Amino acid sequence: MATTMNPQPGERYITEITLPTGTTYEIVDEGARTLLNTLSNYSEFLGVLASTSTISDGTTTANVVLASGTAVTAQKGNIVIQSVTGTAGMMGREFIYDGTQWQIFGDISTQNLGNLAYKS
């Protein structure tokens, strides 16, 4: 039976080991990989919405049209981006469908990127 490990700030952990033969092995946390796989199975990116298909936080319609022209009915965990180009630059918001309504969970508008996004 696996035990739960609670990492503490400042503590050191082994992430790989090199044997006297020179062979190095990466230590893999099977529990973490299982959790990541479970999370990745929960959501699916559908694409960017067509300009004719607008949603906002709390919109209950599951039917949307993607920029490709494909009409889809969202399922729980589906993600879309709604983008609009305006006087303030590109504005975009990420939405996830919770099975009943769309919830905003990210704003990728150019004015929100900050100065670091434009450094070379």
N, C-alpha and C positions, 0 to 999 in steps of 0.2 A: 504494500500500500504506500502510495506517495505521500510525502509530508509537504505541508505548505511552508514556503520560505518567504520571509518578510524582509527584503533588503532594507538596510538602514543607511542613511547618508554617511559617507566617509568610510564605509566598510569596503573591503576588497573581495572580489569574487573571481573564481577561476572560470575563464571562458574558453581556454584551450590548454592542451598539455602536449609537451614534446618528450617523447621517449628517448632513452639513451641511444637508440638506433638512429635518431634524427627524424623519425616520422612524427608529424604533428597532427593531432586530432582536435577538431572543434567539438566542444561540449554543447550539445543541443538540449534545450529544455522542451521535452515532449509535451508537457502540459501547456506551455505558452504557444507552441505551434498548433496544438489542437484548438485552443481558444481563437487564434488568428484565423484558422481555417473556418471555424464556425462563424466568426464575424464576417468574413469575406463571402460566405454563402448567404448571408442575410440581405446584402444590398447588391444592386446591379445598376450601373449607369446606363440610362436609356439614350441620352444625347442632349443636344441643344434644342429648345423649343422653337417652333416656327413663330414668326412675328405675329401671326394671327391667333396663336394659342397662348393666352396670358393666364397666369395664375398668381396668387398672392398667398400670404400666410393664412391658413385656414380654409382655402378653397377646397370644396368637397368633391368636385368632379374628378373622376379618375381618368376620363378621356381627354387626351392631349394629342397634338400633332407636332411631330419633330420637324426640324429644319429640312430634313431629307424628304419631307412630304408624307412620311409614314405616320398613320394614325395608330395610336396604341392606347390600351387600357392599362393604367398603372396598377401594379400589385404592391403589397406591403414591402417596403425596403427599396423601391425603385427611386432613382435619383435623376433629376433633370437640371439643366441650367437654362435660365431665362436671361437672354442678353438683349440689351438695347444700346444703340449708339446715339448719343445726344451731344449737347453742347459741352457737357462735363467730361466727355470722352466715353469710353466703353463702360457700360454699367452691366453687371451681371450678378445674379443671385442663384445660389444652389438651393434646391428644394428636395426633400425626401417625403415620400408618400407613406403615411403610417397605417394604411389600410382603410382609413376613413377620410383623411384630409391631408393636404400638403402642408409641410412645416418648413419654414426657412431655416437653414442651418449654416449658411455661409454667404458672404458678400464679397465678390471678387471684382468689384468696380475699380477702375484704374485710380480713382482718387483715394482709394483705401490702401493702396499698395505701399505707400511711403517712399522715402528717398532711397532706401537701400535697394529697392527693386530696380532702380535705374543706374546703379553703380556698375562699372566694368572692372 
